Structures are given as C-alpha cells and as structure tokens.
Amino acid sequence: MWRVAALLIKTHEGHYESAAFAAGYRAQELREEGADTGADVWENIETKVRELERVGYKADAPKT
C-alpha cells in the first residue's frame, strides 16, 4: 500500500492533499457500493499518503 500511496502522490504531481482526497473519495465510493474490504484498503492508502507527507516524502526523489 505504501507503493500505491507513493504512485498516487506522483500521479497528483506531488500534491498530497489531492492524492489523499482521491484515495478517500474512492474509499467512499466503494463503501457506498458495499465493498467494505476495498474501502478499507483505500482508507489505508489515504493514511499512508498523509504519513508520507508528514515525513517529507518527495515523489520525484531519485531512487538510491
């Protein structure tokens, strides 16, 4: 889920709030459809996006 969170941040051009919103929105959609397991996964990804923001993760940082 960390990798998905990182890719989501990169997809949203480093905008953490936009990435977190997208994950939360998807979780809400799935919850409304009754897909609770999928919603739990996307809520976890949203949490990971916020954690990456907290630690200062940069989506464009070179791999070491």
DAUR-V550279 format. One record per residue. N is the residue number from 1. RES is the residue in one small letter. PSI is psi in degrees with one decimal (999 if undefined). Layout:
BEGIN
n: {N & N}
res: {RES & RES}
psi: {PSI & PSI}
END
This chain:
BEGIN
n: {1 & 2 & 3 & 4 & 5 & 6 & 7 & 8 & 9 & 10 & 11 & 12 & 13 & 14 & 15 & 16 & 17 & 18 & 19 & 20 & 21 & 22 & 23 & 24 & 25 & 26 & 27 & 28 & 29 & 30 & 31 & 32 & 33 & 34 & 35 & 36 & 37 & 38 & 39 & 40 & 41 & 42 & 43 & 44 & 45 & 46 & 47 & 48 & 49 & 50 & 51 & 52 & 53 & 54 & 55 & 56 & 57 & 58 & 59 & 60 & 61 & 62 & 63 & 64}
res: {m & w & r & v & a & a & l & l & i & k & t & h & e & g & h & y & e & s & a & a & f & a & a & g & y & r & a & q & e & l & r & e & e & g & a & d & t & g & a & d & v & w & e & n & i & e & t & k & v & r & e & l & e & r & v & g & y & k & a & d & a & p & k & t}
psi: {-26.6 & -41.2 & -41.9 & -42.1 & -44.3 & -42.5 & -36.3 & -41.3 & -44.9 & -42.4 & -34.4 & 23.7 & 39.9 & 4.1 & 99.0 & -43.9 & -40.4 & -41.6 & -43.9 & -40.1 & -44.1 & -43.1 & -43.5 & -38.6 & -42.9 & -39.9 & -42.8 & -43.8 & -47.3 & -39.4 & -43.0 & -29.3 & -5.1 & 10.0 & 72.7 & -36.5 & -45.4 & -39.2 & -40.7 & -40.2 & -48.0 & -31.2 & -38.2 & -40.4 & -41.3 & -43.1 & -41.1 & -38.7 & -46.1 & -35.4 & -41.8 & -37.2 & -43.9 & -37.9 & -1.6 & 26.2 & 136.3 & 119.3 & -26.4 & 12.6 & 139.1 & 145.8 & 140.8 & 999}
END
